Amino acid sequence: MKTLINNTCIVTMNEDRDIFYNYSLYIENDQIKDIGPFEELEGKYLENVDKYIDGQGKVIFPGLINTHNHLFQVLLKGLGDDMVLKDWLEFMTFPSTPYLNEENCYYAALGGLIEGLHSGVTTTFDYMYPHPVGTFNLDDGIIKGMMKLGVRGFLGRGCVDTGVEFGVYPAMIEKVPDIEKSIRNLYEKYNNAAKGKIKIALAPAAIWSNSGESLAMLKKLSDELDLLISIHISETNFDRASSKKLHGKDEIELLEELGLLNEKLIMVHCVELTNEDIRKIKASGATVSHNPVSNMYLSSGVAPIPLLNQEGIMVGLGVDGAASNNSNDFIELLKMTALLQKVHHRNPTIMTADKVLEMATIEGARSLGIDDIVGSLEPGKKADLFIFNPKLDFKAVPMHNPVSTLIYSSGNKNVETVFVDGEIVLENGKVVNVAEDEVADNIQRVADELSMNAGTYKLKRRPWKK
């Protein structure tokens, strides 16, 4: 497939952060082959392309990188309002997990990923919860959703083997050998599937829900299979206190002792980090996933992202699960990322639009170890990108600065076309590989079934249901 996107604005996010006007971008198969002035590329490629896109008045951005999600939580939207994290887990989220199955995970994944595609997301790290004892193929449902839509995806296999005293649902606890066996099976079945777009990763739920034995096993697997590890760290003071009670050590101290604090580690949330934590993280090369909408929704606090940026710690962005965000809208996340820090610090320059876009693209890619192939628009990199059309939503009109418009003045309607690996997966505002209305109907059906089985329907009155 040869595609020419002609006479447009290209926000490259390359090392020099170049923004090119009246340029064209040429794609061949899965790669960006050329970027240059439109008259030059038009003359070189126009006669031989399979797909021609007139980009006048539009903008091409690198595909956005979502470094943290729980896709199954699409089914729980709106059930956990007005709770702090501990109650949200204990009364709504954990009780739902024993009733998950492959079908509802599949439709949840489709729903979350479709919403992501509509907001320019081409790569998602999904942090699937631990498998309740006696359930099977939950990860398969998520991965099949990723493969159906053609996105780039990481499946973090959730792990829990302790923590009942801290509110962990007993049905979620697995034995360490069973966890290891499941991870190895997933790796053999799916790692590098879909032409390398699918990757398996490790996702221990928290320091206080995993024993030293479990964490040591994950370290061994990470080294042996070269797998990323993602873990919730210091989301609230509850995390810090519970880690101390279980392990006798702070979270970062334990990770360092076990050899897990390294460049393969993605730490999620990090709201309550200390200065000593930050010093150790910087020295280790570990990275952070910032989830501001979730942190606001659960009233968890404001992560010290400007300080992490100042220290050179790589920070990506994550929507978190839809049960603690109520959407998978990454464009909404971009604006919230900037505004939260501005108002918290009462400093309008503490978080700029340019910095937010860096975190959403190239820094997110570096966090996932894929910045050599995605995260910026450069010849030789994979064609993961989206075309932004300001005329599709007056919120984005007029457009003076394309980065500022994307971060502060846009919405999902402005995302016209999305490419992943050189293939169009969303065109003219519609997902290509599934019927969206049919997916929506199935999501409602399986969400109703799940809430009835788990008893969580009682948390919200639904007058349209008998």
N, C-alpha and C positions, 0 to 999 in steps of 0.2 A: 504494500500500500504506500503510495507516494502522495503526500498532502502538502499543499502550499497555502499558508495563511498570509494574505497579501496586504501590504500598505496599512500597517497598524502600529500601535504603540506596544513595545515589549519591555516589561519590567523584569530584568534578567535575574536579579539577586546574585549576580556573579561577584567575584572578589572586589571589584570596583563599584558594585551596585549600580551599574549602568542602566539607564532608561533610554531606549531608542525610540525616536518618533519617525513615522513614515518608513518603517522597516518591514521586512517580511521574514517569515520563519518557515523553513522547509523540513518536512519529516519524511523519512524513508523507513518503512517497516516500524520498528519500535524505538528508533532513535531520532534525535534532532541532528540533522546533517549540516544545516547551514543557517546562518542569521546574517542579514545584510540589508543595505538600502533596497527599497522595493523595486526600483527600475532595474537594478543589477540582477536580483533573484528572479524577477519576472522573465527577464530575457534568458536566464539559464535553465529554468525549470518548467515554465508555464505549459509548453507543448506536450510534456510527458507526464503530467500529474494525473492521478486517479481522482483526487478530490481537491477542489479549489474553493477557498473561503475568502470572501471579501472582508477584510478586517478594518476598513475605514471607519474611524470614529470609535473603535473598540480597543480593548487592552488585553494583552496576553500576560497572565501571571503564572508562575510555577504552581503546580498542584499543592494544596495545603496539606500539612502533615499533622494528623491527630494522634498525639502520643499517649493518650489514655482514654479508654472507654470501657463500659460494661454493656455490650449491645443487648443482652437479654433484658436489661432494665427498661427497654422501650415499652415492655408490657406493664410496667409499674408506674407509668407517668401519672402524677397527680395523687398518688396514694400516700406519699410521705410528707405532705406539706406541714410546715410549722413544727418541725421536730429538730432537736439537736442530733448529732451524729449517732451517739450511743442508742438513743431511743429509736431513731430511724432504722438502725440495723436490727435491734431487738424485736420491734413490734411490727415491722413491715417487710424489710428486705430479707433477712434470714428466714422467716417463716415461709416465704414464697419459694425458696430454692428447692426443697424436697419434691416439689410438684412440677419442676421443669422437665421437659422432654425434648427430643430432637426436633419435633415439628415446631413447637413454639419458639425454640431457640433459632431455628431457621428463619421463621417469619419476623422475629424480632431483629435479627441481623439484617434482613432485607430492609426493614423499615428504617433502622438507624443509618445504614449505609446509603440508602436512597436520599435521606435528608442530608447526609454528609455530601453526597455528589451535588445536590442542589446548592450547596454552599461552597463548592470548589475543593472539597476534600478528595484526594486521590490515594492517600495512605492512611490506614487506621491500625493502631495497636489496640487490640481488644484484650482486656484483662478478664477472662472468663472466671467466674467464681468456682470454688472447689465443688467437686461433684458429690452431691449427697449420696450416701451409701445406698446401693441398689438401683441407681439411675445410670443410664448408659448413653453414649453418643451425643452428649450435649455440645462438646467441642466440634463434633462433626457437623452439627446443625449450623454453627457459626461459620465454619470454614466453607461449607457448601453455599452459604449466602454470599460470602466474599467471592467465591469462584463464579457464581451465577452472574453477578454484576460486573465482574472483570476488574475489580479494584486490587490495589496492592495492600496486603494485610499481614499483620502479625497476630498470632493467637497465643496469648500468654495463658498457660495452663495453671489454674488456681490451685493453691495448696494450703491445707489447714490440718494440723494433727493435734492441736491442744486449744485451750482458751475458754473452756466452758464457764470458768469462774468470771470471765470478762464479758460474757454474753454470747459467745459463739454457740450456734445452734448445734446440739449434739449430733444430729443426723448428717452434718457436714464434715465431721471429723473422719479422716482416713488414716490408715496405717502407712508409715513411711515406705515400706517395700511396695505397697500397692500404688502409691503415688509415683514412685520411680518407674514401675512397670508401665503405667499409663502414659507417662511422658515419653518413654522410649517407643512405645507403640505409635503415638502421635507423630513423633519425629520420623519414624520409618514410613509412615503412611502419607504424610503431607508436607514435610519440609522441602522447600523448593518446588512444590507443585505449581501448576498453572504457569509454566515457563519461568519459574523462579519468583513469582509474585507473592507466594505464600511462605511465611516463615513461622516456625514454632519457637516460643520463648517460655520462660519460667515466671510464675507469678505468685509467690507466697503472699498470702493476704496481708499479713502484718507481722511485725516482730513478736507481738504478744499472742499470736495465734499459731506460731510455729516453734517447735522445740529446737534445741541446738542440734539434735540429730537430723531433723528435717532440713534445716538450713545448711548443714554440712553436706548432706546428700545433694542438695541443689547446687552447691559450689562445685562438687565433683562433676555433676552433669554439665554445668556451664563450661567448665574447662574441657571436658572430654568432647562435647558436641558443639562447642563454640556458640553457646546460646546466651542471649540477653536475659537479664533478670530485672523484673520490675516489682516494686514493693511500696505499699503505702507507708510513709514515714512522717511522723510528727504532724499529722493532720490536725490534732488537738492535743491538749495536755493529757488527756486520757491515754493516748498512745504512749506518751513518754512514761507516765506513771505505771501503766500496765507492763511495759517492757522491763522496767526496773524491778517490779514485783516478781515477774516470771523468771527473768534471767539474772537479776542482780546487777544489771548494767543498762546504761542508756543505749538507745537504738544504734547510733552511729558508732559508739564504742564497741558494741557487739559485732556489728558488720565488719569493722576494721579487724577485730580479733580473729574472725572466721575467714578473713581474706576476701570477703564479698564486696568490700568498698573499693571498687575499681572501675575501669572505663566501660565495663559491660553492664553496670548497674544504673537503672533509671529509677530515681526516687520520686514518688508521687506526692504532691501537696506541699510538704516541707514548710508548713505555716509557722511552727514553733521552734525553728532551728536556733541554736545558740551561736555566738561568735566562734566558739571552739569547734562546733559542728561544721560551720562554713569553712574554717581553716582546713579541716581534715578532708572535706569534700573537694575543695580546690586542689589539694595535693594529690588526691586519688585519681582524678579524671572522671569520676562519676558525674552523672547528669541529673537534671530535675525536670519533671513534668508539672507545669503550672496549670491549675484548674480553677480559675477565679469565680466562674458562675456557680459551681458547686460549693465552693468555700463560702460564697455569700448566701446561697440558698439554705445551707445548714448552719449558718452563723458561726463558722469555724474560725474565721479570722482572715487576716491579710498576710500572704506570704511575702518575705523580704526580697522580692524579685530584683528591684534596682540594685541592692547590695550584691546579689549573686551575679548580676550582669557586670557590675563594677569589678568583681573579683575574677571575671573571665570564666565563670562556671556556665556550661552550656545549659540553656533552658528552652524546652519546647512547650507547646500548649496542648491542653486536652479538654474536651468537653465534659469528661467524666460520664458516668451512666445517666440515662435519661430520668432515672428515679431521683437523682439529686441535682438535676438541671432542668428537667421537664422538656428538653429538646436535644437534638444533635446539630443545632444551628451554629456552625463554626464562624459565620460572619458576625452573628451576635456576639460570640465569644471574643472576636477581635476588638470590638468597641469596648466591651466590658473590661478587657485586659488593660487597656489604656486608662479608662476613666477611673477604675478602682484605685490605681496607684496615684493618680493625680489628686483625687479628693482625699485619700488617706494621708498623703504627705503635704497636701495643700501646696503643690508645686506643679505648674502646668507643663514643665519640661522633664519631669522625672520619668515619664514613659511616653515616647513619641510614636507616631504612626509608623515611621521607618523601623524602629526597634521591634514593634509588635509584628510587623511583617517578617522580619528576620527570624523571630522565634517561631512563627507559623510555617516557615519554609526551610531555609538552610540550617538553622539551628536544630529544628525538629529532626531533620534528616541526619544531622551529625549525632544527635542523641540516639537514633536508631541504628547508627552505623551504616547508613546507606547514602551519605552525602556524595559519594563518588558516582552515583547513578541518578539521583534526583535531588530536589531542593533548590535548583536554580536552572535557568534556561541557557544552556551552552551546548555548542556542537559536541557530539559524542555522548551526551547524557540521554537518558530515557525521555521519551516524549510524554511526560506527566505534566499536564498543564490545563488551564481553563481560560476560556474566552469570556471577557466581561463586557457587557453591552449596557452603557449607562442609560440608553433610551428605553430600555425595557421597564424601568421603574423611575418615576420622576424624583424619587428620593436622591438619585445619583446625578441629577441635572441641576446646574451646570457642573462640568468636571474641569477643574483647574489643574489639580495634581492627582494623578491616578492612584497613588498610594494613599493619600489622605481620603480620597473618595471611597476607596474600598474599605478602609478601617472605620470611618466615621459616618459615611453618607450613603450606604448601600444596603442591599438585601438580597435574598436568594433569587428573586426574580431577575437580577442582573446577570446571573450566571447562565450564559447562553449555551455553551458547549464545553464538554470535559473530555480530555484524552487521558488514557492510562496505557502506558506501554505502546503508544502510537495508535491505539484503537479508540474510536469514539464510543464512550459509554453513556454520555448524555448529549443530546442534540436538540437544539431549538427548545430547550427547557424541559425535555422529556427523557427519562431514562430509556435506554435502548433495549435492554435485554429482558425486561419484565413488563407486565401490564400493571401500572401503578394502582389503579382502582381495585384490581383483584387482590393485590398485596394488602392494601388498606383494609379490605373486608376481612381477610384472613387474620390480620393482626388484631382487629377488634374481637373476632371470634375466640382466638386462643388466649387473649388477655382476659376476656370474661371468664373463660374456663379456669384459668390460673387463679384469678382473684376469688372465685367461688371455692375452689379446692383448698386454697390456703386460708380462707376466711378473711382476707384483707379487704374484701368488698365492704365490710362493715366500717372501714375507716373513712369511706366517702359515700354519702347518700347519692344514689343514682336514680332520680325520679322516672327516667325513661325505661328502667328495667323493673319488672315485677319481682 
